[in-house]
């Protein structure tokens, strides 16, 4: 049994990341322990019970939190979106010296460096192979686009207006994701219906369209390989 601690922006992000972890590894072999946000169960649905957002993720990226998480878990996953990365306190530059937007790979690495900034270097080195990063370029929902745009590689790889693009497809089924209230019970059910389309077999294909998702999957693959060796 593998235990994985989770630090995410919110419950919708935690739901997506948890689902991917469990489906890719093995539902019966993984236990997810949410550190941030606090999540409670209400009528069979997970609900957020604490403040969320990127600031809370950064607040939990400290030496103390890392040590506490690793004391009782095998791994730690840290998730954050990049849509607000230029804001004060997040402070990640999305441009190069010529004021051209950097590649997704460069942005990914800059965000990882930001997450590591408040963690003691020796502590991070100690747990480096146990900490996984789920860096969502723009927003987590971008990872889900290939489930609905399989015939359009360009849209599958999109990292802009992803909720809008998802809603274009979801509306044909009478569903949608409002950006201002992603935790309503009816919206939770929408996420669950979307996620049912992700399987152990198709996750690598879906992930291949998005640098952040693909990189996260490479990290999960290492866990899978270690588990197989045991």
C-alpha positions as CSV (number, residue, x, y, z in Angstrom):
1,X,0.0,0.0,0.0
2,X,1.4,3.4,-1.0
3,X,0.4,6.6,0.9
4,X,0.6,9.9,-0.9
5,X,0.1,13.3,0.7
6,X,-1.5,16.0,-1.5
7,X,-1.2,19.8,-1.5
8,X,-3.5,21.4,-4.1
9,X,-5.2,24.7,-4.8
10,X,-8.7,23.4,-4.2
11,X,-10.9,20.4,-4.0
12,X,-11.6,20.2,-7.8
13,X,-7.8,20.1,-8.4
14,X,-7.4,17.5,-5.7
15,X,-10.2,15.5,-7.2
16,X,-8.5,15.5,-10.6
17,X,-5.0,14.7,-9.3
18,X,-6.2,12.0,-6.9
19,X,-8.2,10.3,-9.7
20,X,-5.2,10.3,-12.0
21,X,-2.9,8.9,-9.3
22,X,-5.3,6.1,-8.4
23,X,-6.2,5.2,-12.0
24,X,-2.6,5.2,-13.2
25,X,-1.1,3.3,-10.3
26,X,-3.8,1.0,-8.8
27,X,-7.0,2.0,-7.0
28,X,-6.5,-0.7,-4.4
29,X,-2.9,0.1,-3.7
30,X,-3.0,3.9,-3.1
31,X,-4.1,6.0,-0.1
32,X,-4.4,9.7,-0.7
33,X,-4.0,12.0,2.4
34,X,-5.1,15.6,1.7
35,X,-3.0,18.2,3.5
36,X,-4.4,21.2,1.6
37,X,-7.2,21.9,1.2
38,X,-9.0,20.2,4.1
39,X,-11.7,18.0,2.5
40,X,-14.8,16.6,4.1
41,X,-17.5,14.2,2.8
42,X,-21.1,15.3,2.5
43,X,-23.7,13.0,1.1
44,X,-21.0,10.9,-0.6
45,X,-19.4,14.0,-2.2
46,X,-16.0,15.6,-1.3
47,X,-16.3,19.2,-0.3
48,X,-13.6,21.8,0.5
49,X,-13.5,22.7,4.2
50,X,-10.7,25.3,4.2
51,X,-9.4,28.2,2.2
52,X,-7.9,27.3,-1.2
53,X,-5.9,29.0,-3.9
54,X,-2.3,29.3,-5.1
55,X,-1.3,31.3,-2.0
56,X,-2.3,28.4,0.3
57,X,-0.2,26.1,-1.8
58,X,2.8,28.3,-1.4
59,X,2.1,28.7,2.3
60,X,2.3,24.9,2.7
61,X,5.6,24.6,0.8
62,X,7.7,24.9,3.8
63,X,10.3,22.8,5.5
64,X,8.0,22.0,8.4
65,X,5.1,20.9,6.1
66,X,7.4,18.8,4.0
67,X,8.9,17.0,7.0
68,X,5.5,16.4,8.6
69,X,4.1,15.0,5.3
70,X,7.0,12.7,4.8
71,X,6.9,11.5,8.4
72,X,3.6,9.7,7.7
73,X,3.5,9.2,3.9
74,X,5.6,7.6,1.2
75,X,5.3,10.5,-1.3
76,X,4.0,14.1,-1.5
77,X,2.4,15.6,-4.6
78,X,2.3,19.4,-4.9
79,X,-0.2,20.9,-7.4
80,X,-0.4,24.4,-8.6
81,X,-1.8,26.3,-11.6
82,X,0.2,28.9,-13.4
83,X,-2.7,31.2,-14.4
84,X,-1.8,33.6,-11.5
85,X,1.9,33.1,-11.5
86,X,2.8,36.7,-12.3
87,X,0.9,38.0,-9.2
88,X,2.8,39.4,-6.2
89,X,4.0,36.7,-3.8
90,X,3.8,34.1,-6.5
91,X,6.3,36.0,-8.6
92,X,7.1,33.8,-11.5
93,X,8.0,35.6,-14.8
94,X,6.4,34.2,-17.9
95,X,8.6,36.1,-20.3
96,X,12.2,35.8,-21.5
97,X,14.6,38.8,-21.8
98,X,13.0,39.8,-25.1
99,X,9.5,39.9,-23.5
100,X,8.5,36.8,-25.4
101,X,6.5,34.2,-23.5
102,X,8.7,31.3,-22.4
103,X,8.0,27.7,-23.4
104,X,5.8,25.5,-21.1
105,X,9.0,23.6,-20.1
106,X,10.8,26.7,-18.9
107,X,7.6,28.0,-17.1
108,X,7.3,24.6,-15.5
109,X,10.8,24.7,-14.2
110,X,10.4,28.3,-12.9
111,X,7.3,27.3,-11.0
112,X,9.1,24.3,-9.4
113,X,11.9,26.6,-8.4
114,X,9.4,28.9,-6.8
115,X,7.7,26.1,-4.9
116,X,11.2,25.0,-3.6
117,X,12.1,28.5,-2.5
118,X,10.8,28.2,1.1
119,X,12.1,24.7,1.7
120,X,15.4,24.1,3.3
121,X,17.8,22.9,0.6
122,X,19.1,19.9,2.6
123,X,15.6,18.9,3.5
124,X,14.5,19.0,-0.2
125,X,17.5,17.0,-1.3
126,X,16.7,14.4,1.4
127,X,13.1,14.0,0.0
128,X,13.7,15.0,-3.6
129,X,12.8,11.5,-5.0
130,X,9.6,11.5,-2.9
131,X,8.2,14.9,-3.9
132,X,6.1,15.0,-7.2
133,X,5.1,18.2,-8.9
134,X,1.8,18.6,-10.7
135,X,2.3,21.9,-12.5
136,X,-0.8,22.8,-14.5
137,X,0.1,25.3,-17.2
138,X,-2.7,27.8,-16.9
139,X,-5.3,25.5,-15.2
140,X,-5.8,21.9,-14.3
141,X,-8.8,21.6,-16.6
142,X,-6.4,21.9,-19.6
143,X,-5.3,18.3,-18.8
144,X,-8.8,17.1,-19.6
145,X,-9.3,18.6,-23.1
146,X,-8.0,15.5,-25.1
147,X,-11.0,13.6,-23.7
148,X,-13.3,15.8,-25.8
149,X,-11.1,17.0,-28.7
150,X,-9.4,13.8,-29.8
151,X,-9.9,14.9,-33.5
152,X,-8.2,18.3,-32.9
153,X,-4.6,18.0,-31.7
154,X,-4.3,21.8,-31.5
155,X,-7.1,22.0,-29.0
156,X,-5.9,18.9,-27.1
157,X,-2.6,20.8,-26.5
158,X,-4.3,24.1,-25.6
159,X,-3.4,25.9,-22.4
160,X,-5.8,28.9,-22.7
161,X,-9.5,29.2,-21.9
162,X,-9.6,25.5,-21.1
163,X,-12.8,25.6,-19.0
164,X,-14.5,27.5,-21.8
165,X,-13.4,24.9,-24.3
166,X,-14.6,22.1,-22.0
167,X,-17.9,23.8,-21.6
168,X,-18.4,24.0,-25.3
169,X,-18.4,20.2,-25.4
170,X,-20.2,19.7,-22.0
171,X,-23.0,21.9,-23.0
172,X,-24.1,19.3,-25.6
173,X,-24.8,17.0,-22.7
174,X,-26.5,19.7,-20.6
175,X,-23.5,20.1,-18.3
176,X,-21.0,22.8,-17.5
177,X,-18.3,24.0,-15.1
178,X,-18.8,27.6,-13.8
179,X,-15.5,29.2,-13.0
180,X,-16.8,31.0,-10.0
181,X,-18.3,28.0,-8.2
182,X,-16.6,24.7,-9.0
183,X,-17.5,23.1,-5.7
184,X,-21.3,23.1,-6.0
185,X,-22.7,19.5,-5.7
186,X,-24.0,19.5,-9.3
187,X,-20.5,20.6,-10.6
188,X,-18.8,18.0,-8.5
189,X,-20.9,15.4,-10.4
190,X,-19.8,17.0,-13.7
191,X,-16.1,16.5,-12.8
192,X,-16.8,12.9,-11.7
193,X,-18.5,12.2,-15.0
194,X,-15.6,13.7,-17.0
195,X,-13.0,11.7,-15.0
196,X,-14.7,8.4,-15.6
197,X,-13.4,8.8,-19.2
198,X,-9.8,8.6,-17.9
199,X,-8.5,5.0,-17.6
200,X,-5.2,3.4,-16.9
201,X,-4.8,2.7,-20.6
202,X,-5.6,6.1,-22.0
203,X,-4.0,8.3,-19.4
204,X,-0.6,8.3,-21.2
205,X,-2.2,9.3,-24.5
206,X,-4.2,12.1,-22.8
207,X,-1.1,13.3,-20.9
208,X,1.0,13.4,-24.1
209,X,-0.7,16.6,-25.2
210,X,0.3,18.7,-22.2
211,X,3.8,19.2,-20.8
212,X,2.8,19.5,-17.2
213,X,0.6,16.4,-17.3
214,X,3.2,14.4,-19.2
215,X,5.9,15.4,-16.7
216,X,3.7,14.5,-13.8
217,X,3.1,11.1,-15.4
218,X,6.8,10.5,-15.7
219,X,7.1,11.0,-12.0
220,X,4.2,8.6,-11.3
221,X,5.9,6.0,-13.6
222,X,8.8,6.0,-11.2
223,X,6.5,5.1,-8.3
224,X,5.0,2.4,-10.5
225,X,8.4,1.0,-11.3
226,X,9.4,1.0,-7.6
227,X,6.1,-0.7,-6.6
228,X,6.7,-3.4,-9.3
229,X,10.2,-4.1,-8.1
230,X,8.8,-4.8,-4.6
